[in-house]
Amino acid sequence: MGYVLRVRFAAFFAGAAVASAGGFYFLHKDYKVAHQSMSQQMNDLYKSLDGRISTLEHLKEVEAVKPVEGAE
């Protein structure tokens, strides 16, 4: 009876180890996908903000040049 119990315990712990490894793999994969998504969102936000700042700087330059042209 002791041998059968040891075999069952060994099978149980082997299955638990495999399930744990699979769970960690899926969690790691989910973490990578979430990190990539957040990184992409931040890059898109940065590009949008950079474009807005460039547009405002360009408008400021145009406004600064207009009074000089009108004075001539």
N, C-alpha and C positions, 0 to 999 in steps of 0.2 A: 504494500500500500504506500509506503514511503517513496518508492521510486516513481509511481504514477503521480503523486503529489508534486514531486520535484519537476517532473516533465511538464505538468500543467503550469506550475509557477514560471518555469523557463519560457514556455510558450506565451504566457500572459505578458511577462516583462519584455519579451522580444516584440510582441505586437504593440505594446505601449511605446516602446522605443521607436518603432517604425512610424506609428501614428504621430508621435511627438515631432519627429524629423519632418514628416509631411506637413504638419501644422506650422512649424517654423519656416519651411520653404514658402508656403502660401502667405504667411504674414510678411516675410521679407519681400516677396513679389508685390504684395499689396502696398507696402511701404514705398517701394521704388516707383510704382505707378502714381501714388499720391504725391510723392516728392517731385516727380517729373511734371505732373499737372500743375502744381503750385509754382514751380519754376517757370513753366511756360506762361502762366497767367501774369507773373511778375514781369517777365520779359515783354509781354504785350503791353502791360501798363507802362513800363518804362519807355517803350517806343512811342506810345501815344503821348505821354507827357513830354518827351523830348521833341516830338513834332509840334506840339502846342507851344513850347518855349521857343523853338526856332521861328515859328510864325509870329509870335509876339515880338521877338527881337527884330525880325525883318520889318514889321510894321513900325517899330520904334525908329529904325534907321530911316525908313521912308518919311516919317513925320519930321525927323531931324533935318532931312535934306530939303523938304518943301519950303520952310521959311527962308533958307539961304537962297533958293532959286527965286523966290518972290522978291527978295531984296535987291536983286541985281538989275 
